[in-house]
Amino acid sequence: DSALSAGVNMILDPATMRGNAVAGFTSVRGRSHTFDARADGYARGEAIDAVACRLETSDDATPSHAGTIGSAIRQDGRSASLTAPNGQAQQGVLGASLMDAHSEADEVAVLEAHGTGTALGDPIEAGAVAAVFLARRGGLEESLRMGSLKANAGHTEPGAGLAGALKLLMQLRDASLSPNAQLRTLNPHVGGALRAHAVCGLQTQKAWHTMNAGGVSSFGYAGTIAHAVLAI
């Protein structure tokens, strides 16, 4: 038994891009400066991504390399504006995904953040991550590593969630951590939210780190927010 999941975003008409730019959603520098002090909006990106899924049974002789052990989907709810995410709602979906996975926060070693690269959204997400994944951890050095594909490839919109999941799967498979491509000077509000608890590593160079489980977030424009816990 198998299924195919796909996400596609191809930019063929400039009208939407112009509208997003006029509304102040997109970066004037053309980059998603995720977690960086230069964050001023996101860069639009294109993606065609697909993944084949198989339902495993107890007598399966060839188990899959990795799988989803828990997930949660919720609504962002009321917030101050369209560009101001609801931090409490994000905490709720992160916590619910851990409960569904029957996992503790310290079992998640790496997090693929939504991380659009906005001055307001990044600190709010960092605060939610800190409250759920860092508050109950010990003082271990860099006990959680966090990054976002959007700093490398832009925000691929409908394909962004699956693209982030594929990046996370590759990191778990290869025991490697991709750098946060645009991170030069940490956004002080992101740093303040993360430093309130255990240490969180935001690597700026490729690194190697053994990991068994990780989480991936995707927060939709219309208010649907989701998080999944993947394991190898």
Salt bridges, closest charged atoms under 4 A:
ASP36 OD1 - ARG38 NE 2.89
ASP40 OD2 - ARG29 NH1 3.22
ASP60 OD2 - ARG54 NE 3.80
GLU112 OE1 - LYS167 NZ 2.98
GLU142 OE1 - ARG145 NH2 3.40
GLU157 OE1 - ARG44 NH2 2.67
ASP174 OD1 - ARG173 NE 2.80
